[in-house]
Amino acid sequence: MTLAIQLEATSAGALGVSLVNILSFSRDLNYLTSSEPGLIWKRLSERSPESGLDSVLRNASLVIPSGSKVGTYGRTGSGKSTFLLTLLRMAEIEDGDVLVDGVSLLTIARNIVRQRIFTMPQELILLPGTIRYNVDPFSKHPDEVILSALTEVGIWDTISAHGGLESPAEKIPLSRGQQQLFCLACAILSKSRLVLLDEITSNVDAATEARMMDVVNRKLSGRTILAVAHHLRTIRDFDLIIVLDQGKIIESGSPDRLLQQPSTFRAMWELQ
């Protein structure tokens, strides 16, 4: 695992990422299906629409190798969602660049970038239509593959009891935790090489959280994952931890290394 970071930032409000995930393919984004979609923030300066004229990031540089699981953590307003916004082109890039497999995101239309990155928000947004349409909107998968994903996350029995794949999504009584598990099934089926997780366990109980992270670790293995963490335990087994405070990276490293030092991560871990 390698990491290079240089970051100066001003404080920014917490930014939720709630996107409808579109799973279509595009020949313009073949680089995202490459076997090694490394991520590089290259001397990036940017701001979000909510931040007004103040930059959220200034001269930020970051390298994340392919297949890494990276967790970011910080208090509200620390800037931890900036990494997600950067990749989704939801922050205005003022200087520098973001590269995926050596290809600049600035050369790709924003809507296409967002189509090919799977983003899991804090709360699921269901589209009007059937369960099948919501989990597989472009009919790419046979029933057995869809059922396998829904069974893997533990919600197929509930869906089956209320009519199955052809039932209207709004008619299925899914709890908040089950909705997040449904979104994880969508992530499994998407095959996206890059997955963004935005505090996905913030509104679920401990048992659902444990199941969700087990699915992430097993079924999303090998994909590049950027996660904004609500609970530190959800990123304990990740490759890299980045701790932010007031828009600045104050420390980074593997969980084991940070827990063995008198680090901020260790202090927050002991508090939780």
Secondary structure as the mmCIF struct_conf table of DSSP 4:
data_model
#
loop_
_struct_conf.conf_type_id
_struct_conf.id
_struct_conf.beg_label_comp_id
_struct_conf.beg_label_asym_id
_struct_conf.beg_label_seq_id
_struct_conf.end_label_comp_id
_struct_conf.end_label_asym_id
_struct_conf.end_label_seq_id
STRN STRN1 ILE A 5 ALA A 9
HELX_RH_3T_P HELX_RH_3T_P1 ARG A 27 THR A 33
BEND BEND1 SER A 34 SER A 35
STRN STRN2 LEU A 39 ARG A 47
HELX_RH_3T_P HELX_RH_3T_P2 PRO A 49 SER A 51
TURN_TY1_P TURN_TY1_P1 GLY A 52 LEU A 53
BEND BEND2 ASP A 54 ASP A 54
BEND BEND3 VAL A 56 VAL A 56
STRN STRN3 LEU A 57 ILE A 64
TURN_TY1_P TURN_TY1_P2 SER A 66 GLY A 67
STRN STRN4 LYS A 69 TYR A 73
BEND BEND4 ARG A 75 ARG A 75
TURN_TY1_P TURN_TY1_P3 THR A 76 GLY A 77
BEND BEND5 SER A 78 GLY A 79
TURN_TY1_P TURN_TY1_P4 LYS A 80 SER A 81
HELX_RH_AL_P HELX_RH_AL_P1 THR A 82 LEU A 87
TURN_TY1_P TURN_TY1_P5 LEU A 88 ARG A 89
BEND BEND6 ALA A 91 ALA A 91
STRN STRN5 GLU A 92 VAL A 100
TURN_TY1_P TURN_TY1_P6 ASP A 101 GLY A 102
STRN STRN6 VAL A 103 SER A 104
HELX_RH_3T_P HELX_RH_3T_P3 LEU A 105 THR A 107
BEND BEND7 ILE A 108 ILE A 108
HELX_RH_AL_P HELX_RH_AL_P2 ARG A 110 ARG A 116
BEND BEND8 ILE A 117 ILE A 117
STRN STRN7 PHE A 118 MET A 120
BEND BEND9 GLN A 122 GLU A 123
HELX_LH_PP_P HELX_LH_PP_P1 LEU A 126 LEU A 127
BEND BEND10 PRO A 128 GLY A 129
STRN STRN8 THR A 130 THR A 130
HELX_RH_AL_P HELX_RH_AL_P3 ILE A 131 VAL A 135
TURN_TY1_P TURN_TY1_P7 PRO A 137 PHE A 138
BEND BEND11 HIS A 141 HIS A 141
HELX_RH_AL_P HELX_RH_AL_P4 ASP A 143 GLU A 152
TURN_TY1_P TURN_TY1_P8 VAL A 153 GLY A 154
HELX_RH_AL_P HELX_RH_AL_P5 TRP A 156 ALA A 161
TURN_TY1_P TURN_TY1_P9 HIS A 162 GLY A 163
HELX_RH_3T_P HELX_RH_3T_P4 GLY A 164 GLU A 166
BEND BEND12 SER A 167 SER A 167
STRN STRN9 PRO A 168 PRO A 168
HELX_RH_3T_P HELX_RH_3T_P5 ALA A 169 LYS A 171
BEND BEND13 ILE A 172 ILE A 172
HELX_RH_AL_P HELX_RH_AL_P6 ARG A 176 SER A 190
BEND BEND14 ARG A 193 ARG A 193
STRN STRN10 LEU A 194 ASP A 198
BEND BEND15 GLU A 199 GLU A 199
TURN_TY1_P TURN_TY1_P10 ILE A 200 ASN A 203
BEND BEND16 VAL A 204 VAL A 204
HELX_RH_AL_P HELX_RH_AL_P7 ALA A 206 LYS A 219
TURN_TY1_P TURN_TY1_P11 LEU A 220 GLY A 222
BEND BEND17 ARG A 223 ARG A 223
STRN STRN11 THR A 224 VAL A 228
BEND BEND18 HIS A 230 HIS A 231
HELX_RH_3T_P HELX_RH_3T_P6 LEU A 232 ILE A 235
TURN_TY1_P TURN_TY1_P12 ARG A 236 ASP A 237
BEND BEND19 PHE A 238 ASP A 239
STRN STRN12 LEU A 240 ASP A 245
TURN_TY1_P TURN_TY1_P13 GLN A 246 GLY A 247
STRN STRN13 LYS A 248 GLY A 253
HELX_RH_AL_P HELX_RH_AL_P8 PRO A 255 LEU A 259
TURN_TY1_P TURN_TY1_P14 GLN A 260 PRO A 262
HELX_RH_AL_P HELX_RH_AL_P9 THR A 264 LEU A 271
#
